Structure formats: structure tokens, C-alpha cells
Amino acid sequence: MSADLSFLHSPRITLITGHYGTGKTNVAVNLALALRLSLSPIALADLDIVNPYFRSADARQALESAGVEVILPAYANTNVDVPSLPARVASVFDRPDLHAVLDVGGDDAGATALGQYASRLEECGYRMLAVINARRPEIARPEDAVAMLRAIEQASHLKVTGLINNTHLCEETTPQTVESSFQYADQCARLSGVPLVLTTAEERIAAQLQRPDLLPIRLYTKNYLERF
């Protein structure tokens, strides 16, 4: 079973944010690839200026091979650590036919980069999906996850419109790991007033789960396991 992603077709810009280490970049890559099956043209833009070591650039070949345009900072996948937002991000707003997934930096520090685009995003229309992970100690309590959401909203001057539950334990993940997070995700949604729109699980795990909001994913970003 795989989630119906048609709700992501409009508005055409989807922002992916969340706490450091939740796996948001990998989620962004998977969403862009999944949306490419029904949308064209589509782009993935990397706005993560906080953590340059876990970037969507790692999945560039897979994305471009699937027909997804990749918009990257100038220093992506180099040893140069310079906060830099790609000038081509403006193309996301200027091309009304383009659907785009924007991978935003973690927490409020990363979301601050969105501030300069807030008015354009309001004009074009957007959704901002926050990735949550019950196995990240800093947001293991729903109350802490909601505090993170509010900090992101304040820093970005934008509203979180949906939650993505991406709970896992890397190679030790079992179906029970994901199932045990369902109550956590529901509590996050209840406390924040923000709906849970997707639950992700690696393909080998997803095959053993039954949820209408389930999105099977693959691991694309380098050093993914070292993040946890």
C-alpha cells in the first residue's frame, strides 16, 4: 500500500523542514521522485545552508535520471563549508508550470533562510511539511516536537501545514519500530493542530505495514546512517 500523493499537486511548492537528523533530506528526495511519476516539470531545490554534509546533492544522479531538475548551492558536495543559497531558487517562483520540493535546513536556524522568500511563497502558494521522528531524543516528546514546529514557523515567517512521521532506527528498524511511533505522531498532530499527512518507512519495512498514508522510501543520501 502506498499513499496517494495527489494532495501535493496544488499548491505547486512543497517545503520540507524538521529537526536535525529526522531524515528530512531523504524524505525530500523520495517525495520529488514519487511526484515525478505524475508531474512534469518538477525540481528539488536544496536550501539547507546549516548542514552541508547531508545533502540532496548525494542523490543528484538518481534525481536527474528520473527527470527531476536539481537546484543546488554552489558548494554542495565539496569541502568548502560556505552558507550559500542558489540564485536559481528564484526560478521556482518565476516558472508557474514548475512543481518544486524545497529541502530546508534543520530547526529554526535553517528555516531562517526561508525568510527572504516568505512573500514570494505566499504569493505562489505553498505547503510546509515538517518531518518528525520519535527516535530523535530532542523531539522524542510530542511537546518538544511541537515546540520545534513553532520555532520553525517563527524563523521562517511561514506556517507548517502538515506532518510527516519518519520514525526509524536505521538498519535496526523493524515494523514494530514504525508502529510504535503512531501514537506519538497522532499526539504531535493533536497538540499542534497540524494534520499528519504521511508516514514513511523503508521499502523492506513498508511491505509489512498497512496504512493509507504510508509512503515507502529508499535511502539516497550519503552518511544517512551516521546521522542517528
C-alpha positions as CSV (number, residue, x, y, z in Angstrom):
1,M,0.0,0.0,0.0
2,S,1.3,3.4,-0.9
3,A,-0.1,6.9,0.0
4,D,-2.0,9.0,-2.5
5,L,0.2,12.0,-3.2
6,S,-2.3,13.9,-5.3
7,F,-2.8,16.4,-2.5
8,L,0.8,17.6,-3.2
9,H,-0.2,18.7,-6.7
10,S,-1.5,22.0,-5.6
11,P,-0.1,24.3,-4.5
12,R,2.9,23.6,-6.6
13,I,5.6,24.3,-4.0
14,T,6.3,21.9,-1.1
15,L,8.7,22.8,1.7
16,I,10.3,20.0,3.7
17,T,11.6,21.0,7.1
18,G,12.2,19.5,10.5
19,H,14.7,18.8,13.3
20,Y,18.3,17.9,12.5
21,G,18.6,14.2,11.9
22,T,15.0,13.4,11.3
23,G,15.8,12.3,7.8
24,K,14.1,15.2,6.1
25,T,16.6,15.4,3.2
26,N,16.0,11.8,2.3
27,V,12.2,12.3,2.6
28,A,12.5,15.3,0.2
29,V,14.4,13.3,-2.3
30,N,11.8,10.5,-2.2
31,L,8.9,12.9,-2.5
32,A,10.4,14.5,-5.5
33,L,11.0,11.2,-7.2
34,A,7.5,10.0,-6.3
35,L,5.9,13.2,-7.6
36,R,7.8,12.9,-10.9
37,L,5.7,9.9,-11.7
38,S,2.7,12.2,-12.1
39,L,4.1,15.7,-12.5
40,S,6.4,17.4,-15.0
41,P,8.4,19.5,-14.8
42,I,9.5,19.0,-11.2
43,A,12.6,20.2,-9.3
44,L,14.2,19.6,-6.0
45,A,15.9,22.7,-4.5
46,D,18.4,22.3,-1.6
47,L,18.1,25.2,0.8
48,D,19.9,23.5,3.6
49,I,22.7,26.0,4.5
50,V,23.1,24.6,8.0
51,N,24.4,21.1,7.4
52,P,26.3,20.8,4.1
53,Y,27.3,17.2,4.8
54,F,24.0,15.5,4.3
55,R,22.6,17.0,1.1
56,S,20.2,16.2,-1.7
57,A,23.3,16.5,-3.9
58,D,24.1,13.0,-2.9
59,A,21.1,11.8,-4.9
60,R,21.7,14.0,-7.9
61,Q,22.3,11.2,-10.3
62,A,19.1,9.3,-9.3
63,L,17.0,12.5,-9.4
64,E,18.3,13.7,-12.8
65,S,18.0,10.2,-14.3
66,A,14.3,10.2,-13.3
67,G,13.8,13.7,-14.8
68,V,13.9,15.8,-11.7
69,E,15.7,19.1,-12.0
70,V,18.2,19.6,-9.2
71,I,18.9,23.1,-7.8
72,L,22.0,23.1,-5.5
73,P,24.1,25.5,-3.6
74,A,27.4,26.3,-5.3
75,Y,29.4,24.4,-2.7
76,A,27.4,21.2,-2.5
77,N,29.5,18.0,-2.2
78,T,32.8,19.9,-1.8
79,N,35.0,20.5,1.2
80,V,34.1,24.2,1.3
81,D,31.6,25.0,4.0
82,V,30.1,28.3,3.0
83,P,26.4,29.1,3.6
84,S,25.1,29.8,0.1
85,L,21.7,29.8,-1.4
86,P,21.4,29.1,-5.1
87,A,20.4,32.0,-7.2
88,R,18.4,29.6,-9.3
89,V,15.9,29.3,-6.4
90,A,14.2,32.3,-8.0
91,S,13.2,30.1,-10.9
92,V,10.9,28.2,-8.7
93,F,8.8,31.3,-8.3
94,D,9.1,32.6,-11.8
95,R,8.0,29.3,-13.6
96,P,4.3,28.7,-12.9
97,D,4.5,25.3,-14.6
98,L,7.2,24.0,-12.3
99,H,6.4,21.9,-9.3
100,A,9.1,22.0,-6.7
101,V,10.2,20.3,-3.5
102,L,12.4,22.6,-1.3
103,D,14.7,20.9,1.3
104,V,15.0,23.4,4.1
105,G,17.7,23.4,6.8
106,G,17.0,21.9,10.2
107,D,15.3,23.7,13.0
108,D,14.8,27.4,13.3
109,A,18.4,28.2,12.2
110,G,17.8,26.6,8.8
111,A,14.3,27.9,8.5
112,T,15.6,31.4,8.8
113,A,16.9,31.1,5.2
114,L,13.3,30.9,4.1
115,G,12.5,34.4,5.4
116,Q,13.8,36.1,2.3
117,Y,11.4,34.1,0.2
118,A,8.3,34.3,2.5
119,S,6.5,36.9,0.5
120,R,7.1,35.0,-2.8
121,L,5.9,31.8,-1.3
122,E,2.8,33.4,0.0
123,E,2.1,34.8,-3.5
124,C,2.7,31.5,-5.3
125,G,1.1,29.3,-2.6
126,Y,3.0,26.6,-0.6
127,R,2.7,23.8,1.9
128,M,5.3,23.3,4.6
129,L,5.7,19.7,5.8
130,A,7.6,19.1,9.0
131,V,9.4,15.7,9.4
132,I,9.2,14.2,12.9
133,N,11.0,11.2,14.3
134,A,10.1,9.7,17.6
135,R,13.6,8.2,17.9
136,R,15.4,11.6,17.9
137,P,16.0,12.4,21.6
138,E,15.5,16.1,21.2
139,I,11.9,15.7,19.9
140,A,11.0,12.3,21.4
141,R,8.3,14.0,23.4
142,P,5.4,15.4,21.4
143,E,5.6,18.6,23.3
144,D,9.2,19.1,22.2
145,A,8.3,18.3,18.6
146,V,5.6,20.9,18.7
147,A,8.0,23.5,20.2
148,M,10.3,22.8,17.3
149,L,7.5,23.4,14.8
150,R,6.7,26.7,16.4
151,A,10.3,27.8,16.3
152,I,10.5,26.9,12.6
153,E,7.3,28.9,11.9
154,Q,8.6,32.0,13.8
155,A,12.0,31.9,12.0
156,S,10.6,31.3,8.5
157,H,7.5,33.6,8.8
158,L,5.6,30.7,7.3
159,K,3.1,28.1,8.7
160,V,3.7,24.4,9.0
161,T,0.7,22.8,7.2
162,G,1.4,19.1,7.6
163,L,3.5,16.5,9.5
164,I,5.4,13.5,8.1
165,N,6.2,10.7,10.5
166,N,9.7,9.4,9.5
167,T,10.5,7.3,12.6
168,H,13.2,4.7,12.3
169,L,16.3,3.2,13.8
170,C,18.3,2.8,10.6
171,E,19.3,-0.8,9.9
172,E,17.7,-1.9,13.2
173,T,14.3,-0.7,12.2
174,T,11.5,-3.2,12.4
175,P,7.8,-2.9,11.6
176,Q,7.3,-2.6,15.4
177,T,9.6,0.4,15.4
178,V,7.4,2.3,13.0
179,E,4.2,1.0,14.5
180,S,5.3,2.2,18.0
181,S,5.5,5.7,16.7
182,F,1.9,6.0,15.5
183,Q,0.6,7.3,18.9
184,Y,3.5,9.8,19.1
185,A,2.7,11.2,15.6
186,D,-1.0,11.4,16.5
187,Q,-0.2,13.3,19.6
188,C,2.1,15.7,17.7
189,A,-0.8,16.4,15.3
190,R,-3.3,16.9,18.1
191,L,-1.1,19.2,20.2
192,S,0.0,21.3,17.2
193,G,-3.3,21.3,15.3
194,V,-1.3,20.3,12.2
195,P,-2.5,17.2,10.4
196,L,-0.4,14.1,9.9
197,V,-0.3,13.7,6.1
198,L,2.3,10.9,5.6
199,T,4.0,8.0,7.4
200,T,7.3,6.8,5.8
201,A,9.1,3.5,6.0
202,E,11.9,2.0,4.1
203,E,10.6,-0.3,1.4
204,R,11.6,-3.5,3.3
205,I,9.5,-2.3,6.3
206,A,6.7,-0.7,4.4
207,A,5.8,-4.1,2.8
208,Q,4.8,-5.3,6.2
209,L,2.7,-2.3,7.2
210,Q,-0.8,-1.4,6.3
211,R,-1.6,2.4,6.5
212,P,-3.4,4.6,3.9
213,D,-0.9,7.3,4.5
214,L,2.2,5.1,4.1
215,L,5.0,6.2,1.7
216,P,7.7,3.5,1.0
217,I,11.1,5.2,0.7
218,R,14.7,4.3,-0.3
219,L,17.9,5.7,1.2
220,Y,19.6,8.0,-1.1
221,T,21.8,10.5,0.9
222,K,25.3,9.6,1.9
223,N,26.2,9.0,5.5
224,Y,22.5,8.6,6.2
225,L,23.1,6.1,8.9
226,E,25.7,8.2,10.7
227,R,23.2,10.9,11.3
228,F,21.4,8.9,14.0
